[in-house]
Amino acid sequence: MQHPASSHAGRAPIARRGLVLAGAAAAGAAVGAPNRAARAQGAPAAPGAYPSRPVRIIVPFPPGGSNDVIARPLAERLQVRLGQPVVIDNRGGAGGSIGATAVAQSPGDGYTLMVTSSTFATTSVVQRTTYDLERDFVPVALLARSPFFILAAPDFPANSVADLIRLARERPGAIDYGSSGPGSVGQFVTELFAQRAGIRMQHVPYRGMAAAVTDLIAGHIQILITTLASAAGPVRDGKLKLLAYTAPGAPPGSPPGPTVREATGLDYEVEIWWGMFAPRGLPPELLRTLNTAVNAVLAEPDFARLIQGEGAVPSPASPEAFAATVAADLARWREVARVANIRLD
């Protein structure tokens, strides 16, 4: 079902195939400057210019989640810059693969786009799909980034990441960590932490992050790595202990805490990102037009405040830089899945 856009709802490429962006970006020529300037002011597009009809952004999750909350105000502002309606189409289900399939099967003409998060990469590693992230999608624009929290239950004896690592080494497999489900990004980032720290913890999957946070507060699990938006309240209320952030870059107003690298020296830095993708075949000039328009929205102060309110920071980047981020994530998560034997049977 399509919904009009509204504001009320809220690093090195892989050698195997490379992202389809590589071919598109190499050819790139910009759309004529006069047409682009007119669209930036909200004027109708000139005949033959892009876009000449409404643009659809598929969000492969139900309304209300972080992808939807970021996509809606983005769409609202893109309407002004592109001079055409930009509508949100929520296609939730199967961990985002239903919506992603719809995008992959659409023409690469700039009229169907997708806003999703880095869970797109982890899902692509462990889930059987009819599409291939590298072959069937063009990374258009990075939207936002955010570190994860490393949280501990209130009665857990560790008060720092160093304490956690020491306890886990003393009692291999005795510490339980939660996630929002098998193959979730939470499982991946926690297993990466365990691999880099040389420890082993027991995975306890939940049906969603809310249940995992509740059980962490109750002490049924001891550790949880999750997003700021999922647990900032309990941390501020003193119901959970913040041991560290997984990367720098927490938005203003976030609870104070070191990064894992700062606290331990471990080579561990990971964050969640949100981004825009298009089906393969997107012409280079449309790729540049969309990337420029999105980056302009990210620079708007009110949009930045909105994103920061969701625990993230706007992160404008070129298509090439975003493609490198996606490629690096795929390579990293494939190795994590292999070592930790993460798979969905």
BALO-935446 format. One record per residue (C-alpha): residue number from 1; x, y, z. Coordinates in nm, 2 decimals. Example, Ala and Ser with C-alpha at 12.3 -4.5 7.8 and 13.67 -1.06 7.14 Angstrom:
<pts>
pos=1 | u=1.23 | v=-0.45 | w=0.78
pos=2 | u=1.37 | v=-0.11 | w=0.71
</pts>
This chain:
<pts>
pos=1 | u=0.00 | v=0.00 | w=0.00
pos=2 | u=0.13 | v=0.34 | w=-0.09
pos=3 | u=0.12 | v=0.64 | w=0.15
pos=4 | u=0.19 | v=1.00 | w=0.06
pos=5 | u=0.52 | v=1.12 | w=0.21
pos=6 | u=0.45 | v=1.29 | w=0.55
pos=7 | u=0.65 | v=1.40 | w=0.85
pos=8 | u=0.41 | v=1.28 | w=1.11
pos=9 | u=0.53 | v=0.91 | w=1.12
pos=10 | u=0.78 | v=0.95 | w=1.21
pos=11 | u=3.54 | v=0.03 | w=0.34
pos=12 | u=3.72 | v=-0.18 | w=0.00
pos=13 | u=3.50 | v=-0.34 | w=-0.26
pos=14 | u=3.47 | v=-0.72 | w=-0.29
pos=15 | u=3.66 | v=-0.88 | w=-0.57
pos=16 | u=3.40 | v=-1.14 | w=-0.65
pos=17 | u=3.15 | v=-0.93 | w=-0.85
pos=18 | u=3.18 | v=-0.58 | w=-0.73
pos=19 | u=2.87 | v=-0.37 | w=-0.68
pos=20 | u=2.69 | v=-0.27 | w=-0.99
pos=21 | u=2.76 | v=0.08 | w=-0.90
pos=22 | u=3.12 | v=0.05 | w=-1.03
pos=23 | u=3.01 | v=0.04 | w=-1.39
pos=24 | u=2.74 | v=0.31 | w=-1.35
pos=25 | u=2.96 | v=0.56 | w=-1.16
pos=26 | u=3.25 | v=0.53 | w=-1.40
pos=27 | u=3.04 | v=0.67 | w=-1.69
pos=28 | u=2.86 | v=0.95 | w=-1.50
pos=29 | u=2.76 | v=1.27 | w=-1.66
pos=30 | u=2.55 | v=1.53 | w=-1.46
pos=31 | u=2.20 | v=1.63 | w=-1.56
pos=32 | u=2.19 | v=1.98 | w=-1.71
pos=33 | u=2.25 | v=2.24 | w=-1.44
pos=34 | u=1.95 | v=2.46 | w=-1.53
pos=35 | u=1.71 | v=2.17 | w=-1.49
pos=36 | u=1.87 | v=2.06 | w=-1.16
pos=37 | u=1.86 | v=2.41 | w=-1.02
pos=38 | u=1.49 | v=2.45 | w=-1.11
pos=39 | u=1.40 | v=2.12 | w=-0.95
pos=40 | u=1.60 | v=2.22 | w=-0.63
pos=41 | u=1.36 | v=2.51 | w=-0.60
pos=42 | u=1.06 | v=2.28 | w=-0.64
pos=43 | u=0.98 | v=2.39 | w=-1.00
pos=44 | u=0.83 | v=2.13 | w=-1.24
pos=45 | u=1.09 | v=1.93 | w=-1.44
pos=46 | u=1.15 | v=2.03 | w=-1.79
pos=47 | u=1.02 | v=1.80 | w=-2.07
pos=48 | u=1.23 | v=1.49 | w=-2.09
pos=49 | u=1.40 | v=1.56 | w=-1.76
pos=50 | u=1.40 | v=1.34 | w=-1.46
pos=51 | u=1.17 | v=1.30 | w=-1.28
pos=52 | u=0.87 | v=1.35 | w=-1.50
pos=53 | u=0.63 | v=1.15 | w=-1.27
pos=54 | u=0.60 | v=1.04 | w=-0.91
pos=55 | u=0.89 | v=0.85 | w=-0.75
pos=56 | u=0.83 | v=0.56 | w=-0.52
pos=57 | u=1.04 | v=0.47 | w=-0.22
pos=58 | u=0.99 | v=0.11 | w=-0.10
pos=59 | u=1.06 | v=0.06 | w=0.27
pos=60 | u=1.10 | v=-0.32 | w=0.32
pos=61 | u=0.96 | v=-0.30 | w=0.68
pos=62 | u=0.62 | v=-0.21 | w=0.83
pos=63 | u=0.55 | v=0.16 | w=0.93
pos=64 | u=0.70 | v=0.29 | w=1.25
pos=65 | u=1.05 | v=0.14 | w=1.24
pos=66 | u=1.37 | v=0.33 | w=1.20
pos=67 | u=1.37 | v=0.28 | w=0.82
pos=68 | u=1.02 | v=0.42 | w=0.79
pos=69 | u=1.09 | v=0.71 | w=1.03
pos=70 | u=1.39 | v=0.82 | w=0.82
pos=71 | u=1.23 | v=0.76 | w=0.48
pos=72 | u=0.91 | v=0.96 | w=0.54
pos=73 | u=1.07 | v=1.30 | w=0.61
pos=74 | u=1.33 | v=1.23 | w=0.35
pos=75 | u=1.06 | v=1.17 | w=0.09
pos=76 | u=0.87 | v=1.49 | w=0.19
pos=77 | u=1.18 | v=1.70 | w=0.13
pos=78 | u=1.28 | v=1.52 | w=-0.19
pos=79 | u=0.94 | v=1.62 | w=-0.33
pos=80 | u=1.05 | v=1.98 | w=-0.31
pos=81 | u=1.39 | v=1.92 | w=-0.46
pos=82 | u=1.28 | v=1.69 | w=-0.74
pos=83 | u=0.95 | v=1.87 | w=-0.83
pos=84 | u=0.75 | v=1.55 | w=-0.83
pos=85 | u=0.56 | v=1.35 | w=-0.56
pos=86 | u=0.77 | v=1.10 | w=-0.37
pos=87 | u=0.56 | v=0.83 | w=-0.21
pos=88 | u=0.64 | v=0.57 | w=0.06
pos=89 | u=0.54 | v=0.21 | w=-0.01
pos=90 | u=0.59 | v=-0.01 | w=0.30
pos=91 | u=0.65 | v=-0.38 | w=0.19
pos=92 | u=0.73 | v=-0.56 | w=0.52
pos=93 | u=0.79 | v=-0.93 | w=0.57
pos=94 | u=1.06 | v=-1.20 | w=0.55
pos=95 | u=1.32 | v=-0.98 | w=0.72
pos=96 | u=1.30 | v=-0.72 | w=0.45
pos=97 | u=1.34 | v=-0.95 | w=0.16
pos=98 | u=0.98 | v=-0.90 | w=0.02
pos=99 | u=1.03 | v=-0.53 | w=-0.03
pos=100 | u=1.39 | v=-0.58 | w=-0.16
pos=101 | u=1.26 | v=-0.84 | w=-0.41
pos=102 | u=1.00 | v=-0.58 | w=-0.54
pos=103 | u=1.28 | v=-0.33 | w=-0.59
pos=104 | u=1.51 | v=-0.58 | w=-0.76
pos=105 | u=1.24 | v=-0.67 | w=-1.00
pos=106 | u=1.17 | v=-0.30 | w=-1.09
pos=107 | u=1.32 | v=-0.11 | w=-1.38
pos=108 | u=1.64 | v=0.08 | w=-1.31
pos=109 | u=1.48 | v=0.41 | w=-1.42
pos=110 | u=1.49 | v=0.61 | w=-1.10
pos=111 | u=1.12 | v=0.58 | w=-1.02
pos=112 | u=1.15 | v=0.29 | w=-0.77
pos=113 | u=1.40 | v=0.33 | w=-0.49
pos=114 | u=1.45 | v=0.17 | w=-0.15
pos=115 | u=1.54 | v=0.30 | w=0.20
pos=116 | u=1.68 | v=0.03 | w=0.43
pos=117 | u=1.95 | v=-0.02 | w=0.69
pos=118 | u=2.27 | v=-0.23 | w=0.72
pos=119 | u=2.05 | v=-0.53 | w=0.81
pos=120 | u=2.02 | v=-0.55 | w=0.43
pos=121 | u=2.38 | v=-0.67 | w=0.42
pos=122 | u=2.35 | v=-0.92 | w=0.71
pos=123 | u=2.03 | v=-1.06 | w=0.57
pos=124 | u=2.19 | v=-1.10 | w=0.23
pos=125 | u=2.47 | v=-1.31 | w=0.39
pos=126 | u=2.25 | v=-1.57 | w=0.57
pos=127 | u=1.91 | v=-1.57 | w=0.39
pos=128 | u=1.82 | v=-1.73 | w=0.06
pos=129 | u=1.67 | v=-1.47 | w=-0.17
pos=130 | u=1.58 | v=-1.44 | w=-0.53
pos=131 | u=1.80 | v=-1.13 | w=-0.56
pos=132 | u=2.17 | v=-1.07 | w=-0.51
pos=133 | u=2.26 | v=-0.74 | w=-0.33
pos=134 | u=2.58 | v=-0.70 | w=-0.54
pos=135 | u=2.42 | v=-0.78 | w=-0.87
pos=136 | u=2.08 | v=-0.64 | w=-0.85
pos=137 | u=2.11 | v=-0.31 | w=-0.66
pos=138 | u=2.29 | v=0.03 | w=-0.70
pos=139 | u=2.39 | v=0.21 | w=-0.38
pos=140 | u=2.26 | v=0.56 | w=-0.43
pos=141 | u=2.32 | v=0.75 | w=-0.10
pos=142 | u=2.42 | v=0.70 | w=0.26
pos=143 | u=2.17 | v=0.86 | w=0.48
pos=144 | u=2.27 | v=0.82 | w=0.84
pos=145 | u=2.50 | v=0.63 | w=1.08
pos=146 | u=2.49 | v=0.53 | w=1.44
pos=147 | u=2.71 | v=0.33 | w=1.68
pos=148 | u=2.55 | v=0.05 | w=1.89
pos=149 | u=2.53 | v=0.04 | w=2.26
pos=150 | u=2.71 | v=-0.25 | w=2.45
pos=151 | u=2.47 | v=-0.29 | w=2.75
pos=152 | u=2.49 | v=-0.50 | w=3.06
pos=153 | u=2.22 | v=-0.61 | w=3.30
pos=154 | u=2.21 | v=-0.40 | w=3.62
pos=155 | u=2.33 | v=-0.68 | w=3.84
pos=156 | u=2.60 | v=-0.81 | w=3.60
pos=157 | u=2.94 | v=-0.78 | w=3.77
pos=158 | u=3.11 | v=-0.62 | w=3.47
pos=159 | u=3.12 | v=-0.24 | w=3.47
pos=160 | u=3.34 | v=-0.20 | w=3.17
pos=161 | u=3.42 | v=-0.37 | w=2.84
pos=162 | u=3.75 | v=-0.48 | w=2.99
pos=163 | u=3.55 | v=-0.64 | w=3.28
pos=164 | u=3.32 | v=-0.82 | w=3.03
pos=165 | u=3.61 | v=-0.96 | w=2.84
pos=166 | u=3.79 | v=-1.08 | w=3.16
pos=167 | u=3.47 | v=-1.25 | w=3.29
pos=168 | u=3.40 | v=-1.41 | w=2.95
pos=169 | u=3.76 | v=-1.55 | w=2.93
pos=170 | u=3.72 | v=-1.69 | w=3.28
pos=171 | u=3.39 | v=-1.85 | w=3.20
pos=172 | u=3.37 | v=-1.94 | w=2.83
pos=173 | u=3.01 | v=-1.97 | w=2.71
pos=174 | u=2.86 | v=-1.88 | w=3.05
pos=175 | u=2.75 | v=-1.53 | w=2.96
pos=176 | u=2.43 | v=-1.50 | w=2.76
pos=177 | u=2.38 | v=-1.23 | w=2.51
pos=178 | u=2.05 | v=-1.14 | w=2.34
pos=179 | u=1.95 | v=-1.03 | w=1.99
pos=180 | u=1.63 | v=-0.96 | w=1.80
pos=181 | u=1.65 | v=-1.31 | w=1.63
pos=182 | u=1.87 | v=-1.56 | w=1.45
pos=183 | u=2.08 | v=-1.40 | w=1.18
pos=184 | u=2.00 | v=-1.05 | w=1.30
pos=185 | u=2.24 | v=-0.76 | w=1.29
pos=186 | u=2.27 | v=-0.78 | w=1.67
pos=187 | u=2.40 | v=-1.14 | w=1.65
pos=188 | u=2.65 | v=-1.04 | w=1.38
pos=189 | u=2.79 | v=-0.74 | w=1.57
pos=190 | u=2.81 | v=-0.94 | w=1.90
pos=191 | u=2.98 | v=-1.23 | w=1.73
pos=192 | u=3.23 | v=-0.99 | w=1.57
pos=193 | u=3.30 | v=-0.84 | w=1.91
pos=194 | u=3.35 | v=-1.19 | w=2.06
pos=195 | u=3.59 | v=-1.29 | w=1.77
pos=196 | u=3.80 | v=-0.97 | w=1.81
pos=197 | u=3.81 | v=-1.01 | w=2.19
pos=198 | u=3.89 | v=-1.38 | w=2.18
pos=199 | u=3.58 | v=-1.48 | w=2.39
pos=200 | u=3.28 | v=-1.70 | w=2.36
pos=201 | u=2.93 | v=-1.61 | w=2.47
pos=202 | u=2.59 | v=-1.79 | w=2.43
pos=203 | u=2.34 | v=-1.65 | w=2.19
pos=204 | u=1.98 | v=-1.61 | w=2.30
pos=205 | u=1.76 | v=-1.50 | w=2.01
pos=206 | u=1.43 | v=-1.31 | w=2.07
pos=207 | u=1.13 | v=-1.22 | w=1.86
pos=208 | u=1.23 | v=-0.86 | w=1.84
pos=209 | u=1.45 | v=-0.62 | w=2.03
pos=210 | u=1.19 | v=-0.50 | w=2.28
pos=211 | u=1.17 | v=-0.85 | w=2.44
pos=212 | u=1.55 | v=-0.87 | w=2.46
pos=213 | u=1.57 | v=-0.53 | w=2.63
pos=214 | u=1.30 | v=-0.64 | w=2.88
pos=215 | u=1.49 | v=-0.96 | w=2.97
pos=216 | u=1.82 | v=-0.77 | w=3.00
pos=217 | u=1.66 | v=-0.54 | w=3.26
pos=218 | u=1.53 | v=-0.84 | w=3.44
pos=219 | u=1.87 | v=-1.01 | w=3.43
pos=220 | u=1.76 | v=-1.31 | w=3.23
pos=221 | u=2.05 | v=-1.23 | w=2.99
pos=222 | u=2.36 | v=-1.04 | w=3.07
pos=223 | u=2.47 | v=-0.86 | w=2.75
pos=224 | u=2.30 | v=-0.69 | w=2.46
pos=225 | u=2.44 | v=-0.49 | w=2.17
pos=226 | u=2.17 | v=-0.28 | w=2.02
pos=227 | u=2.09 | v=0.06 | w=1.88
pos=228 | u=2.05 | v=0.38 | w=2.07
pos=229 | u=1.69 | v=0.41 | w=1.97
pos=230 | u=1.61 | v=0.07 | w=2.12
pos=231 | u=1.75 | v=0.13 | w=2.47
pos=232 | u=1.84 | v=0.49 | w=2.53
pos=233 | u=1.55 | v=0.53 | w=2.78
pos=234 | u=1.65 | v=0.24 | w=3.01
pos=235 | u=2.01 | v=0.35 | w=3.00
pos=236 | u=1.92 | v=0.71 | w=3.10
pos=237 | u=1.69 | v=0.58 | w=3.37
pos=238 | u=1.97 | v=0.37 | w=3.52
pos=239 | u=1.80 | v=0.04 | w=3.45
pos=240 | u=2.09 | v=-0.08 | w=3.23
pos=241 | u=2.46 | v=-0.03 | w=3.23
pos=242 | u=2.63 | v=0.12 | w=2.93
pos=243 | u=2.97 | v=-0.04 | w=2.89
pos=244 | u=3.08 | v=0.12 | w=2.57
pos=245 | u=2.98 | v=0.23 | w=2.22
pos=246 | u=3.09 | v=0.02 | w=1.92
pos=247 | u=3.21 | v=0.32 | w=1.73
pos=248 | u=3.25 | v=0.70 | w=1.77
pos=249 | u=2.98 | v=0.93 | w=1.64
pos=250 | u=2.70 | v=0.91 | w=1.89
pos=251 | u=2.45 | v=1.20 | w=1.83
pos=252 | u=2.44 | v=1.50 | w=2.07
pos=253 | u=2.27 | v=1.42 | w=2.40
pos=254 | u=2.36 | v=1.05 | w=2.40
pos=255 | u=2.47 | v=0.90 | w=2.74
pos=256 | u=2.84 | v=0.93 | w=2.80
pos=257 | u=3.07 | v=0.63 | w=2.74
pos=258 | u=3.39 | v=0.52 | w=2.57
pos=259 | u=3.42 | v=0.33 | w=2.25
pos=260 | u=3.54 | v=-0.03 | w=2.26
pos=261 | u=3.86 | v=0.08 | w=2.08
pos=262 | u=3.92 | v=0.36 | w=2.34
pos=263 | u=3.85 | v=0.13 | w=2.63
pos=264 | u=4.04 | v=-0.18 | w=2.53
pos=265 | u=4.25 | v=-0.11 | w=2.21
pos=266 | u=4.06 | v=-0.38 | w=2.03
pos=267 | u=4.03 | v=-0.35 | w=1.65
pos=268 | u=3.66 | v=-0.33 | w=1.68
pos=269 | u=3.45 | v=-0.06 | w=1.52
pos=270 | u=3.10 | v=-0.12 | w=1.38
pos=271 | u=2.79 | v=0.09 | w=1.33
pos=272 | u=2.45 | v=0.07 | w=1.18
pos=273 | u=2.38 | v=0.27 | w=0.87
pos=274 | u=2.07 | v=0.36 | w=0.67
pos=275 | u=2.09 | v=0.42 | w=0.30
pos=276 | u=1.91 | v=0.45 | w=-0.04
pos=277 | u=1.93 | v=0.19 | w=-0.31
pos=278 | u=1.80 | v=0.16 | w=-0.67
pos=279 | u=1.75 | v=-0.14 | w=-0.90
pos=280 | u=2.05 | v=-0.22 | w=-1.13
pos=281 | u=2.06 | v=-0.04 | w=-1.45
pos=282 | u=2.02 | v=0.31 | w=-1.30
pos=283 | u=2.18 | v=0.56 | w=-1.55
pos=284 | u=2.48 | v=0.74 | w=-1.41
pos=285 | u=2.32 | v=1.08 | w=-1.46
pos=286 | u=2.02 | v=0.98 | w=-1.25
pos=287 | u=2.25 | v=0.83 | w=-0.98
pos=288 | u=2.42 | v=1.17 | w=-0.95
pos=289 | u=2.09 | v=1.36 | w=-0.95
pos=290 | u=1.95 | v=1.15 | w=-0.67
pos=291 | u=2.27 | v=1.15 | w=-0.47
pos=292 | u=2.29 | v=1.53 | w=-0.49
pos=293 | u=1.93 | v=1.57 | w=-0.39
pos=294 | u=1.96 | v=1.34 | w=-0.09
pos=295 | u=2.28 | v=1.50 | w=0.03
pos=296 | u=2.11 | v=1.84 | w=0.01
pos=297 | u=1.83 | v=1.71 | w=0.23
pos=298 | u=2.08 | v=1.57 | w=0.48
pos=299 | u=2.23 | v=1.91 | w=0.51
pos=300 | u=1.90 | v=2.07 | w=0.62
pos=301 | u=1.92 | v=2.16 | w=0.99
pos=302 | u=1.57 | v=2.04 | w=1.07
pos=303 | u=1.62 | v=1.71 | w=0.91
pos=304 | u=1.95 | v=1.66 | w=1.10
pos=305 | u=1.77 | v=1.73 | w=1.43
pos=306 | u=1.50 | v=1.48 | w=1.34
pos=307 | u=1.76 | v=1.21 | w=1.26
pos=308 | u=1.95 | v=1.28 | w=1.57
pos=309 | u=1.63 | v=1.24 | w=1.77
pos=310 | u=1.63 | v=0.88 | w=1.64
pos=311 | u=1.98 | v=0.82 | w=1.77
pos=312 | u=2.16 | v=0.87 | w=1.44
pos=313 | u=2.37 | v=1.13 | w=1.26
pos=314 | u=2.31 | v=1.24 | w=0.90
pos=315 | u=2.61 | v=1.11 | w=0.69
pos=316 | u=2.62 | v=1.24 | w=0.33
pos=317 | u=2.85 | v=1.06 | w=0.10
pos=318 | u=2.92 | v=1.00 | w=-0.27
pos=319 | u=2.77 | v=0.69 | w=-0.43
pos=320 | u=3.12 | v=0.54 | w=-0.45
pos=321 | u=3.19 | v=0.59 | w=-0.08
pos=322 | u=2.85 | v=0.43 | w=0.01
pos=323 | u=2.92 | v=0.14 | w=-0.23
pos=324 | u=3.25 | v=0.08 | w=-0.05
pos=325 | u=3.08 | v=0.08 | w=0.28
pos=326 | u=2.83 | v=-0.18 | w=0.16
pos=327 | u=3.10 | v=-0.40 | w=0.00
pos=328 | u=3.31 | v=-0.39 | w=0.32
pos=329 | u=3.01 | v=-0.49 | w=0.53
pos=330 | u=2.93 | v=-0.78 | w=0.30
pos=331 | u=3.29 | v=-0.91 | w=0.32
pos=332 | u=3.31 | v=-0.87 | w=0.70
pos=333 | u=2.97 | v=-1.03 | w=0.77
pos=334 | u=3.05 | v=-1.33 | w=0.54
pos=335 | u=3.36 | v=-1.40 | w=0.75
pos=336 | u=3.17 | v=-1.35 | w=1.08
pos=337 | u=2.90 | v=-1.59 | w=0.96
pos=338 | u=3.16 | v=-1.85 | w=0.85
pos=339 | u=3.35 | v=-1.84 | w=1.18
pos=340 | u=3.04 | v=-1.82 | w=1.41
pos=341 | u=2.84 | v=-2.07 | w=1.19
pos=342 | u=2.55 | v=-1.82 | w=1.16
pos=343 | u=2.29 | v=-1.95 | w=0.92
pos=344 | u=1.92 | v=-1.97 | w=0.87
pos=345 | u=1.81 | v=-2.33 | w=0.80
</pts>
